[in-house]
Amino acid sequence: MDDIEVRELRYFITVAEELNFTRAAERLGMAQPPLSTAISRLERKLGMTLLERTSRRVALTPAGATLLEQGRIAVEGVGAAIERTRRTAAQPARLTVAVKAGGGSTGLIRKIADRCAQDAQLPGLHILLGPPGGAVAALRSGAADVAILRPPFGRRGLDTEVLLTEPRVAVLPPDHRLARRRTLCRADLAGEPMPRWAGPVDAATAAYWAGTDTAPIPGAAVPPRASTAAPGGPRVAVMPAGPEVSDMNQLLDVVALGQAVAFVPLSVGRRHSHGGLVFVPVTDLSPGQVVAAWPESCRSLALARFIRLAAEVAAGADESVDRAASIPADRTARQPDSARVP
């Protein structure tokens, strides 16, 4: 079998995603006949049919579906290898850390950076704040060596280390019927509209934010906005879809306006707390986490040392979260004009 070129994989992936040769050719900036020829050549090289073609439709064969999945990984890996090589040539002694802007982990990341700056065995850190496409995309593209982010996220091809675990709280307007409660469970909020995140959102992410996930660790979730029951456990509340939001500030604004209620990690609530919001612990809600993630193929000693130091710093921060979470939930219940954070 002849060697497969990256260009051929890119051609195939585009056709497989569009299932239309005309649209695929437009995406690739080429004419349709040479694209069809390239796909036929790829099939001959592999000795199998990847696409079933008729006059009306194009469909993936089982072999084609496998190549689409694996080809994406291969093309992504080649691109990441080239990007990491370029970064190393430009900045040979630098570790790039991708961070989501407004993710509520700024304080922890600052402490980690300060600790790493004192370690002579670590290269300089470059904080990549709010990279295009997100922190996970920066890892997959090779633009970052490690990311600090919050689950749920796609973990394919990544190793992870949990740095911090914290409770999540319900965010309510101060005049809400449940605003003076010490604690809540998800069933108390049945029927309440929940904000929807703009853009494509996978089921695990949607379920986490809607509070319909049942796993103790965010990421293993059930379909969102559906009533479910874990074996032997309580029934999960149905959460109707509310206004669409694109960032944490919008999420909190729609709650303050009385258009929805929401669930956020404790530290995010503390960071974004302002007048017009109340935060109440939810006893049966999956926790929030801060996680370090990096490519599973990485064997960098500098990265391993960074992860160890980050975990040590986060261990102290985790104790602070535990102490904050133990403050009575109704401590500021009689101050409805100010945010209440347990």
C-alpha positions in Angstrom: 0.0 0.0 0.0 1.3 3.4 -0.9 1.9 6.0 1.8 -1.1 8.2 2.6 -0.4 11.9 2.4 -1.8 14.4 4.9 -3.3 16.4 2.1 -5.3 13.3 1.0 -6.6 12.9 4.5 -7.7 16.5 4.6 -9.5 16.1 1.4 -11.3 13.1 2.6 -12.2 14.6 6.0 -13.7 17.6 4.2 -15.8 15.5 1.9 -16.9 13.2 4.8 -18.0 16.2 6.8 -19.9 17.8 4.0 -21.1 14.6 2.3 -21.2 16.7 -0.8 -18.3 17.1 -3.3 -19.4 20.5 -4.5 -19.5 22.1 -1.0 -16.3 20.2 0.0 -14.5 21.6 -3.1 -15.6 25.1 -2.2 -14.3 24.7 1.4 -11.0 23.5 0.0 -10.7 26.2 -2.6 -10.4 23.8 -5.5 -12.4 22.4 -8.4 -14.7 19.4 -7.9 -13.2 17.0 -10.6 -9.7 16.9 -9.0 -11.2 16.4 -5.6 -13.2 13.5 -6.8 -10.1 12.1 -8.5 -8.1 12.5 -5.2 -10.7 10.6 -3.2 -10.8 7.8 -5.8 -7.0 7.6 -5.6 -7.1 7.3 -1.8 -9.7 4.5 -2.0 -7.4 2.6 -4.5 -4.4 3.1 -2.2 -6.4 1.6 0.7 -8.1 -1.0 -1.3 -11.5 -0.2 0.0 -14.6 1.9 -0.5 -14.8 4.9 1.8 -17.8 6.7 0.3 -21.0 5.3 -1.3 -21.9 7.7 -4.2 -25.1 7.9 -6.1 -26.6 10.6 -8.2 -28.5 11.9 -5.2 -26.4 11.4 -2.2 -22.9 10.7 -0.7 -22.7 8.4 2.4 -19.9 7.1 4.5 -19.2 3.4 4.6 -18.2 1.8 7.9 -14.6 2.0 6.8 -15.1 5.6 5.8 -16.5 6.5 9.2 -13.5 4.9 10.9 -11.1 6.9 8.7 -13.0 10.1 9.4 -12.5 9.6 13.2 -8.9 8.4 13.0 -8.0 10.8 10.2 -9.0 13.8 12.2 -6.7 12.6 15.1 -3.8 12.1 12.6 -4.2 15.4 10.9 -4.6 17.2 14.2 -1.5 15.5 15.5 0.6 16.5 12.5 -0.5 20.1 12.8 0.2 20.1 16.6 3.7 18.7 16.1 4.5 21.4 13.6 3.2 24.2 15.8 5.0 22.9 18.8 8.2 22.7 16.8 7.8 26.3 15.7 7.2 27.5 19.2 10.2 25.7 20.5 12.4 27.3 17.8 11.1 30.7 18.7 11.0 30.3 22.5 13.1 27.2 23.5 12.7 27.8 27.2 9.1 28.6 27.7 6.0 26.6 28.8 2.7 27.9 27.5 -0.3 27.5 29.7 -3.8 28.0 28.2 -6.4 29.5 30.4 -10.0 30.3 29.7 -10.8 34.0 30.3 -13.3 34.6 33.0 -13.1 31.0 34.1 -12.9 31.9 37.8 -9.4 30.3 38.3 -7.3 33.5 38.0 -6.3 33.5 41.6 -5.1 29.9 41.6 -3.2 30.4 38.3 -1.5 33.4 39.7 -0.3 31.4 42.8 0.9 28.6 40.5 2.8 31.1 38.3 4.4 32.7 41.4 5.5 29.2 42.7 6.9 28.2 39.3 8.8 31.4 39.0 10.7 30.4 42.2 11.7 27.0 40.7 15.0 27.2 38.8 14.3 23.9 37.1 11.3 25.2 35.3 11.3 27.3 32.1 9.5 30.6 32.0 5.7 30.5 31.9 3.6 32.1 29.2 -0.1 32.4 30.1 -2.2 32.2 26.9 -5.5 33.8 28.1 -8.7 33.1 26.2 -7.1 31.4 23.1 -9.3 31.2 20.0 -11.5 28.1 20.1 -10.8 27.6 23.8 -8.0 26.1 26.0 -8.6 22.5 24.7 -8.4 23.6 21.1 -5.0 25.3 22.0 -3.8 22.0 23.3 -4.9 20.0 20.3 -3.4 22.5 17.9 -0.1 22.7 19.6 -0.5 26.3 20.6 -0.2 25.4 24.3 1.6 22.8 26.3 -0.9 22.5 29.2 -4.2 24.0 30.0 -6.0 24.8 33.3 -9.7 24.6 32.9 -13.0 23.4 34.2 -14.8 20.2 33.1 -16.7 19.1 31.3 -14.6 19.0 28.2 -13.6 16.5 25.5 -10.7 14.5 27.0 -9.8 12.5 23.8 -6.0 12.4 23.6 -5.4 14.2 26.8 -4.1 13.3 30.3 -5.6 15.2 33.2 -4.9 16.0 36.9 -7.6 17.3 39.2 -6.2 20.3 41.0 -9.2 21.5 42.9 -12.7 20.3 43.7 -15.4 22.6 45.1 -19.2 22.6 45.6 -21.5 24.3 43.2 -24.2 26.7 44.2 -27.5 27.9 42.8 -27.6 31.5 41.7 -31.0 33.2 42.3 -32.4 36.7 42.2 -33.0 38.1 45.7 -36.8 38.0 45.4 -36.9 34.4 44.3 -39.1 32.1 46.4 -36.1 30.0 47.5 -33.6 32.8 48.0 -33.7 32.5 51.8 -33.3 28.8 52.0 -30.1 27.5 53.8 -29.7 24.7 51.2 -31.5 23.4 48.2 -31.7 20.2 46.2 -32.1 20.0 42.4 -35.8 18.9 42.8 -36.5 22.3 44.5 -35.7 24.0 41.2 -37.8 21.8 39.0 -39.5 23.8 36.3 -37.1 26.7 36.6 -35.6 27.9 33.3 -31.8 27.4 33.0 -29.5 29.5 30.7 -28.4 27.9 27.5 -24.9 28.3 26.2 -24.6 29.7 22.7 -23.0 27.7 19.9 -22.5 23.9 19.6 -22.6 22.3 23.1 -22.2 18.6 23.7 -24.7 16.8 25.9 -22.3 16.4 28.8 -21.6 20.1 28.9 -25.3 21.1 28.6 -26.2 18.6 31.4 -23.5 19.9 33.7 -24.7 23.5 33.5 -28.4 22.4 33.7 -27.7 20.3 36.8 -29.1 17.2 35.2 -25.8 15.2 35.3 -25.7 12.5 37.8 -22.0 11.6 37.9 -19.9 12.7 40.9 -17.4 14.1 38.4 -18.6 16.5 35.7 -18.3 15.1 32.3 -20.2 11.7 32.5 -23.6 13.1 32.0 -27.1 12.2 30.8 -29.0 14.1 28.1 -29.8 17.7 29.3 -33.2 19.0 30.3 -34.5 15.4 30.8 -36.0 13.9 33.9 -33.8 10.9 34.9 -33.3 8.8 37.9 -30.2 7.0 39.0 -30.7 3.5 40.3 -31.9 3.7 43.8 -31.5 7.5 43.8 -33.8 10.5 43.6 -35.3 11.7 40.4 -33.5 14.5 38.7 -35.4 17.7 38.2 -36.5 18.8 34.7 -34.9 22.1 33.8 -36.6 24.0 30.9 -34.4 25.9 28.5 -33.9 29.6 29.3 -32.2 32.5 27.6 -29.1 31.9 25.5 -25.8 33.2 27.0 -22.2 33.3 25.8 -20.2 34.1 28.9 -20.4 34.1 32.7 -21.4 37.8 32.9 -24.4 37.2 30.7 -25.4 34.1 32.7 -25.4 36.1 35.9 -27.2 39.0 34.2 -30.1 36.8 33.1 -30.4 35.5 36.7 -30.4 39.1 38.1 -33.2 40.0 35.6 -35.3 37.1 36.9 -35.2 35.3 33.5 -33.5 32.1 34.8 -31.6 30.4 37.7 -28.2 28.9 37.3 -25.6 26.6 38.9 -22.0 27.8 39.2 -18.9 26.6 41.2 -18.5 28.3 44.5 -15.3 30.2 43.5 -17.0 31.5 40.3 -19.8 32.8 42.4 -17.4 34.6 44.8 -15.5 36.1 41.9 -18.6 37.4 40.1 -20.7 38.2 43.1 -22.5 41.6 42.9 -25.7 43.2 44.1 -28.9 41.5 43.0 -27.8 37.9 43.3 -28.1 35.2 46.0 -26.0 32.0 46.1 -27.4 28.9 47.9 -25.6 25.5 48.3 -27.2 22.6 46.4 -26.7 19.3 48.3 -27.1 16.9 45.4 -25.3 18.8 42.6 -22.2 17.4 41.0 -19.1 19.4 42.1 -17.1 21.9 40.2 -13.4 21.2 39.4 -10.3 22.8 38.2 -8.2 20.5 36.1 -4.8 20.5 34.4 -4.8 18.9 31.0 -2.0 18.1 28.5 -1.4 15.9 25.5 -1.2 12.3 26.6 1.8 11.8 24.2 3.9 14.4 26.0 7.0 13.2 27.9 8.3 16.6 28.9 10.1 16.6 32.3 9.4 20.4 32.6 5.7 19.7 32.2 5.7 16.9 34.7 7.3 19.3 37.2 4.8 22.0 36.5 1.9 19.6 37.1 3.4 18.5 40.5 3.9 22.1 41.6 0.4 23.1 40.4 -1.1 20.3 42.4 0.9 21.3 45.5 -0.4 24.9 45.2 -3.9 23.8 44.5 -3.9 21.6 47.6 -3.7 24.8 49.8 -6.4 26.5 47.7 -8.6 23.5 48.1 -8.5 23.9 51.9 -9.5 27.5 51.5 -12.5 26.5 49.4 -13.5 23.9 52.0 -13.4 26.6 54.7 -15.5 29.0 52.6 -18.0 26.4 51.8 -18.6 25.8 55.5 -19.9 29.3 56.2 -23.7 29.1 56.8 -25.7 29.6 53.6 -28.1 32.1 55.2 -25.4 34.3 56.7 -26.5 37.3 54.5 -30.1 36.1 54.0 -31.4 39.4 55.4 -29.3 41.5 53.0 -31.2 40.9 49.7 -29.4 43.9 48.0 -26.0 42.2 48.2 -24.7 39.0 46.7 -24.8 36.1 49.2 -21.9 33.6 48.9 -21.7 30.7 51.4 
